[in-house]
């Protein structure tokens, strides 16, 4: 919670339950579905855009509903093996006709890492 994301404005986290170590200056918005969360953010907090810093399950919830405009990926020379290793998005697989297309709009190489920015092709469903 020392990140710049939690310094200015009205910082909050969203989840089914508040994290145990949530500082007093960071609010909590409970949610159980993406659509209810987005509606609450628009109506109650006047949020017009959202940066999702989620794990595999959180990313999957937004991707499954085609609610992601851009994806930022970092390729780093670190390999972790295992069938249960987290990926960018978990959840149920999409059908072939529902695959989400993104196009590369920006890339940067910094030492051994590659930073990629992709934008959704063809808009949202």
Secondary structure, DSSP 8 states (H G I E B T S, - for coil): --SGGGTSS--EEEESS--TT--TTSEEEE-SSHHHHHHHHHHHH----------HHHHHHHHHTT--SEEEEEE-S-----TT---S--SS---GGG---EEEEEEEEETTEEEEEEEESS---
